[in-house]
Amino acid sequence: MKRRDCLRLAATGVGFSAAGCVSALRGGDDADENAYLEPPDDIHEDGGYPTYGDPVPDVDLLDIFTDEYVSTRQEGEYLMTFFYSFCPTECIWIISALTHTEARVVENGGEPPRILAATFDPARDTPKRLTDYAERMGIETDGGWSFLRPEDEKRADEVITGRFGVSFAKRSTGGIYDFLHDTLILLVNEDGYVERTYTNEEPNPDVIASDIADLRDAQA
């Protein structure tokens, strides 16, 4: 089954084997049909989340900066990640890497990238909490960023794990909880397919900015 067929079936609700469709989305000779860039050295096929040439799941989540729903069906390329504001380490690195990527792109004469960041801790990540967090991280809330917040924990699990394949597990200690979770940034092209998947805990802003520039050139 071709990737575009899987995306069409998923969007229309036609019944099919999810495992079979995911298998069809992983790797294969037609991966570059959906991508503008050459394949990366590591496609991360075993991660469970979308990777090179895969379609990004079609979802809508509330942007706490605008109080409007934002879709993953964007008109241009964008970056997407998943985080929670109480995270003491990895999420800070991820969000910081994205702010530095934004700065690198602008320094090199490009338009700031569109960035979607979805929390998987809506119980604590209230709109005010996320707005304050954005300010601490140096994010302009009226710029190209969207902090996306699922309605509740169930919706967070449905979207972030169920649709995107990003794992997170609550861990409680002495009445306080945190999450063990995947670290992931996606670079999505203007057609809604993944070009790059960055999974290390400290993504390199220079690499991401360079990939964005190459993607924009290829899409032009």
Residue, then its C-alpha position, 0 to 999 in steps of 0.5 A: m500500500k502506498r503512503r498516499d493511499c494510507l493517508r487517504l484511508a486514514a482521513t476517510g475512516v475506511g477500515f484497514s489493518a493499522a499494522g499493515c499501513v504502518s508497515a507500508l509507511r516504514g522505509g521502502d523504495d517509494a519513501d523519496e516520492n514524498a520527500y524533497l531531500e535525500p534520505p538521511d543516514d539514519i531513518h529511525e524506522d524502529g521508533g514507532y513515530p513518523t520518519y522520512g517520507d511518512p505522512v504526519p498525522d492529521v490532527d487539530l489541537l488548541d493553541i494556547f497563544t491564540d485560543e484557536y485550534v491549529s492543524t498539522r495541515q500547514e501550508g508550508e514546512y514546519l517543525m514539530t515537537f512534544f514536551y511538558s513544561f515541568c521537565p527538568t532536562e530533555c524538554i528544556w534542551i529540545i525547546s532551547a534547540l528550537t529557539h536557537t534554530e529559529a535564531r540561526v535561520v533568521e541570522n542566515g536571512g531566512e524567514p522564521p520557521r513555523i514551530l508546533a510544540a504539543t504538551f503531553d501534560p495538560a493537567r499541569d500545563t495550563p494556558k497560563r503555565l505555558t505562556d509563562y514557560a514560553e516567556r522564560m524560554g524566550i519565545e515570542t507568543d505572537g510569532g511563528w510558535s504554537f504551544l498545543r494543548p490537548e483537552d485532557e490526559k486521555r486526548a494527549d494519549e490518543v494524539i501523541t502516543g496513538r497518532f504520533g507514536v511518541s511514548f510517554a509514561k507517568r512516574s510518581t515519586g512522593g506525590i510528585y510525578d514526571f514522565l519518561h518520554d521520547t525526545l523528538i523533533l520532526l521537520v515536515n515539508e509543505d506537503g505534510y510528509v516528514e523530511r527529518t526526524y531528530t531524536n537525540e537529547e540535544p539536537n543541533p540547531d545548526v543542523i536543523a537550520s541547514d536542513i530547513a534551508d535545503l528543504r526550502d530550496a528544494q521546494a522552491 
